[in-house]
């Protein structure tokens, strides 16, 4: 029950925070830019990411029934891996956007036009789908041989591989290879982008400009660290090397903690977002006053 309460509060915070960001990015004309287009996509992604697993987890924590149907488990890890891989690519796209905005400001409006932004987001979603179809389809073919205990908070590929009684060498190798591609490659691109950004920011003469750039990019770097750390720990190294307790902690962290923290990180460290939130609250307050 204590864990149920903690997870429920975290899930509610995730819903409220991410829905708020989506609404603010859509209704406030001051946030009509590629950065906030990508941010609203990230918030929508986090909403779907948590909703895929957390309601089932809450149901299992609430009562004596700790089960999930086989179909539900398969559906969960198909969608979970689809959204997880999509977020890996989307975070890299967001770092590219920040690189062009800060290092190539004069070219930014022409380069990051609407069609390119939509194309980059579509690429992220389609690549995530391809990853899920590959990894999940390989996993679902493994025989379980009567082993029906999912020793984790959710169904995902590394956990399902451990449940199989067949030779899983190929599955583990594929998981490591694809996990490396979807985690280390985007992470490398992010680090390179922020290396150039750091050099560019340090050359800015205005202290106010430096502060704004550091605040905006600092939020993204923090989100990247919170997301990629557990993902690399879980997917890049072979599944057999991870302990069950470590798997559980990592799974709960990137399926709940990171999506919950993302909205707070972006709003608390972003003056434009805080201003948009205040304007939205003032409009809502004014409408209520007029109705009375």
C-alpha positions as CSV (number, residue, x, y, z in Angstrom):
1,X,0.0,0.0,0.0
2,X,2.8,2.6,0.7
3,X,4.2,1.8,-2.8
4,X,0.7,2.2,-4.3
5,X,0.4,5.7,-2.7
6,X,3.8,6.8,-3.9
7,X,3.2,5.5,-7.5
8,X,-0.3,7.0,-7.6
9,X,1.0,10.4,-6.6
10,X,3.8,10.2,-9.1
11,X,1.4,9.2,-11.8
12,X,-1.0,12.0,-11.1
13,X,1.9,14.5,-11.1
14,X,3.0,13.0,-14.5
15,X,-0.4,13.5,-16.0
16,X,-0.9,17.0,-14.7
17,X,2.6,18.2,-15.6
18,X,2.7,16.8,-19.1
19,X,-0.9,17.8,-20.0
20,X,-0.2,21.3,-18.8
21,X,2.9,21.6,-21.0
22,X,0.9,20.3,-24.0
23,X,-1.9,22.8,-23.4
24,X,0.4,25.7,-22.8
25,X,2.5,25.0,-25.9
26,X,-0.7,24.7,-28.1
27,X,-2.6,27.8,-26.8
28,X,0.2,30.3,-26.2
29,X,1.4,32.1,-29.4
30,X,4.7,33.1,-27.7
31,X,5.6,29.4,-27.7
32,X,5.0,28.9,-31.4
33,X,8.5,27.6,-32.2
34,X,10.2,24.3,-33.0
35,X,11.6,23.9,-29.5
36,X,8.2,23.9,-27.9
37,X,6.8,21.7,-30.8
38,X,9.3,19.1,-29.8
39,X,8.7,19.6,-26.1
40,X,4.9,19.1,-26.5
41,X,5.7,15.9,-28.5
42,X,8.0,14.7,-25.6
43,X,5.2,15.4,-23.1
44,X,2.7,13.5,-25.2
45,X,5.2,10.6,-25.5
46,X,5.7,10.6,-21.7
47,X,2.0,10.5,-21.1
48,X,1.6,7.4,-23.3
49,X,4.8,5.9,-21.9
50,X,3.5,5.9,-18.3
51,X,-0.1,5.1,-19.2
52,X,1.1,1.9,-20.9
53,X,2.4,0.4,-17.6
54,X,1.4,2.4,-14.5
55,X,-2.4,1.8,-14.4
56,X,-1.7,-2.0,-14.5
57,X,1.0,-1.6,-11.8
58,X,-1.5,0.4,-9.6
59,X,-4.1,-2.3,-10.1
60,X,-1.6,-5.0,-9.0
61,X,-0.4,-3.0,-6.0
62,X,-4.0,-2.2,-4.8
63,X,-5.3,-5.7,-4.4
64,X,-4.2,-9.3,-3.9
65,X,-4.3,-10.1,-7.6
66,X,-0.8,-9.6,-8.9
67,X,-1.4,-11.1,-12.4
68,X,-1.5,-9.8,-15.9
69,X,-2.9,-11.7,-18.9
70,X,-0.4,-13.0,-21.5
71,X,-2.0,-10.8,-24.1
72,X,-1.8,-7.8,-21.9
73,X,1.9,-8.5,-21.2
74,X,2.7,-8.8,-24.9
75,X,0.8,-5.6,-25.7
76,X,2.6,-3.8,-22.9
77,X,6.1,-4.6,-24.0
78,X,5.3,-3.9,-27.7
79,X,4.0,-0.4,-26.9
80,X,6.6,0.2,-24.1
81,X,9.5,-0.5,-26.5
82,X,7.9,1.5,-29.3
83,X,7.6,4.6,-27.1
84,X,11.0,4.1,-25.3
85,X,12.9,4.0,-28.6
86,X,11.0,6.9,-29.9
87,X,12.0,9.0,-26.9
88,X,15.7,8.1,-27.5
89,X,15.5,9.6,-31.0
90,X,13.3,12.5,-30.0
91,X,15.8,13.7,-27.4
92,X,18.6,13.6,-30.0
93,X,16.3,15.7,-32.4
94,X,15.8,18.2,-29.6
95,X,19.5,18.6,-29.1
96,X,19.9,19.2,-32.8
97,X,17.3,21.9,-32.6
98,X,19.2,23.6,-29.7
99,X,22.5,23.3,-31.6
100,X,21.1,25.2,-34.6
101,X,19.3,27.8,-32.5
102,X,22.4,28.7,-30.5
103,X,25.3,28.0,-32.9
104,X,23.5,29.0,-36.2
105,X,20.9,31.6,-35.1
106,X,20.7,33.4,-38.4
107,X,20.0,30.1,-40.2
108,X,17.6,28.8,-37.6
109,X,14.3,30.1,-39.1
110,X,15.1,28.8,-42.5
111,X,16.6,25.5,-41.4
112,X,14.1,24.4,-38.7
113,X,11.0,25.1,-40.8
114,X,7.7,23.4,-40.0
115,X,8.0,20.6,-42.6
116,X,11.4,19.6,-41.3
117,X,10.2,19.5,-37.7
118,X,7.2,17.3,-38.6
119,X,9.6,15.1,-40.7
120,X,12.0,14.7,-37.7
121,X,9.2,13.9,-35.3
122,X,7.7,11.4,-37.8
123,X,11.2,9.8,-38.2
124,X,11.5,9.4,-34.4
125,X,8.1,7.7,-34.1
126,X,8.6,5.4,-37.1
127,X,12.1,4.3,-35.9
128,X,10.6,3.5,-32.5
129,X,8.0,1.4,-34.1
130,X,10.6,-0.5,-36.2
131,X,12.6,-1.2,-33.0
132,X,9.5,-2.5,-31.2
133,X,8.5,-4.7,-34.1
134,X,12.0,-6.3,-34.2
135,X,12.7,-6.8,-30.6
136,X,9.2,-7.7,-29.4
137,X,8.6,-10.0,-32.3
138,X,11.8,-11.9,-31.5
139,X,10.9,-12.1,-27.8
140,X,7.3,-13.3,-28.3
141,X,8.6,-16.4,-30.2
142,X,10.6,-17.6,-27.1
143,X,8.9,-20.5,-25.3
144,X,8.1,-19.8,-21.6
145,X,7.8,-23.5,-20.7
146,X,5.5,-22.9,-17.8
147,X,7.5,-20.0,-16.3
148,X,4.8,-17.4,-15.7
149,X,6.3,-15.2,-13.0
150,X,7.3,-11.7,-14.3
151,X,9.8,-10.7,-11.6
152,X,9.4,-7.0,-12.3
153,X,7.0,-4.1,-12.1
154,X,6.2,-4.3,-15.8
155,X,6.6,-6.5,-18.9
156,X,9.6,-5.6,-21.1
157,X,11.9,-7.5,-23.4
158,X,14.9,-8.1,-21.0
159,X,12.6,-9.5,-18.3
160,X,10.7,-11.7,-20.8
161,X,14.0,-13.1,-22.2
162,X,15.0,-14.2,-18.7
163,X,11.7,-16.1,-18.4
164,X,12.4,-18.3,-21.4
165,X,13.8,-21.8,-21.1
166,X,15.2,-21.8,-24.6
167,X,18.6,-20.6,-25.8
168,X,18.4,-16.8,-25.7
169,X,21.9,-16.0,-26.9
170,X,20.7,-14.5,-30.2
171,X,18.0,-12.5,-28.4
172,X,20.4,-11.1,-25.9
173,X,22.9,-10.2,-28.6
174,X,20.2,-8.5,-30.7
175,X,19.0,-6.6,-27.6
176,X,22.5,-5.4,-26.9
177,X,23.2,-4.4,-30.5
178,X,19.8,-2.6,-31.0
179,X,20.0,-1.1,-27.5
180,X,23.4,0.3,-28.3
181,X,22.1,1.9,-31.5
182,X,19.1,3.5,-29.8
183,X,20.9,4.7,-26.8
184,X,24.6,5.3,-27.4
185,X,24.3,6.6,-30.9
186,X,21.7,9.3,-30.0
187,X,23.5,10.0,-26.8
188,X,26.8,10.6,-28.7
189,X,25.0,13.0,-31.1
190,X,23.6,14.8,-28.0
191,X,27.0,15.1,-26.4
192,X,28.6,16.4,-29.6
193,X,25.8,18.9,-30.1
194,X,26.1,20.2,-26.6
195,X,29.9,20.4,-26.9
196,X,29.4,22.9,-29.8
197,X,26.7,24.6,-27.8
198,X,29.0,25.0,-24.8
199,X,31.7,26.5,-26.9
200,X,29.3,28.9,-28.5
201,X,27.7,30.0,-25.2
202,X,31.1,30.7,-23.6
203,X,31.8,33.1,-26.5
204,X,28.6,35.1,-25.8
205,X,29.4,38.6,-24.3
206,X,26.0,39.2,-22.7
207,X,25.7,37.6,-19.2
208,X,21.9,37.5,-19.7
209,X,22.3,35.6,-23.0
210,X,24.6,33.1,-21.3
211,X,22.2,32.6,-18.5
212,X,19.2,32.0,-20.8
213,X,21.2,29.6,-23.0
214,X,22.5,27.7,-20.0
215,X,19.0,27.5,-18.4
216,X,17.4,26.2,-21.6
217,X,20.1,23.7,-22.5
218,X,20.6,22.7,-18.8
219,X,17.1,21.4,-18.6
220,X,17.6,19.2,-21.7
221,X,20.9,17.9,-20.5
222,X,19.3,16.9,-17.1
223,X,16.4,15.1,-18.9
224,X,18.9,13.3,-21.1
225,X,20.9,12.2,-18.1
226,X,17.8,10.9,-16.2
227,X,16.6,9.0,-19.2
228,X,19.7,7.5,-20.8
229,X,21.4,6.4,-17.6
230,X,18.9,3.7,-16.6
231,X,18.2,2.8,-20.3
232,X,21.9,2.1,-21.0
233,X,22.2,0.1,-17.7
234,X,19.2,-2.1,-18.7
235,X,19.6,-2.6,-22.5
236,X,23.2,-2.1,-23.6
237,X,24.8,-4.7,-21.3
238,X,23.6,-8.3,-21.7
239,X,20.4,-9.1,-19.8
240,X,22.0,-11.9,-17.8
241,X,24.4,-9.5,-16.1
242,X,21.7,-7.5,-14.4
243,X,20.3,-8.5,-11.0
244,X,16.5,-8.7,-10.6
245,X,16.5,-5.9,-8.0
246,X,18.5,-3.6,-10.3
247,X,16.1,-4.4,-13.2
248,X,13.1,-3.4,-11.1
249,X,14.7,-0.1,-10.0
250,X,15.8,0.8,-13.5
251,X,12.4,-0.1,-15.0
252,X,10.5,2.0,-12.4
253,X,12.8,4.9,-12.9
254,X,12.5,5.4,-16.6
255,X,8.9,4.3,-16.8
256,X,7.7,6.7,-14.0
257,X,10.3,8.9,-12.4
258,X,11.7,10.5,-15.5
259,X,8.3,11.3,-17.2
260,X,7.2,12.8,-13.9
261,X,10.3,15.0,-13.6
262,X,10.4,16.2,-17.2
263,X,7.6,18.8,-16.9
264,X,9.1,20.3,-13.7
265,X,12.6,20.4,-15.1
266,X,11.4,22.3,-18.2
267,X,9.1,24.7,-16.5
268,X,11.3,25.5,-13.5
269,X,14.3,26.3,-15.6
270,X,12.6,28.0,-18.5
271,X,11.4,31.6,-18.1
272,X,9.3,31.5,-21.3
273,X,7.5,28.4,-20.1
274,X,6.9,29.9,-16.6
275,X,5.6,33.1,-18.2
276,X,3.2,31.1,-20.5
277,X,1.9,29.2,-17.5
278,X,1.2,32.4,-15.6
279,X,-0.6,33.9,-18.6
280,X,-2.7,30.8,-19.0
281,X,-3.6,30.8,-15.3
282,X,-4.5,34.5,-15.5
283,X,-6.8,33.9,-18.5
284,X,-8.5,31.0,-16.7
285,X,-9.0,33.1,-13.5
286,X,-10.4,36.0,-15.6
287,X,-12.9,33.7,-17.3
288,X,-14.0,32.3,-14.0
289,X,-14.5,35.9,-12.6
290,X,-16.5,36.9,-15.6
291,X,-18.7,33.8,-15.3
292,X,-19.5,34.7,-11.7
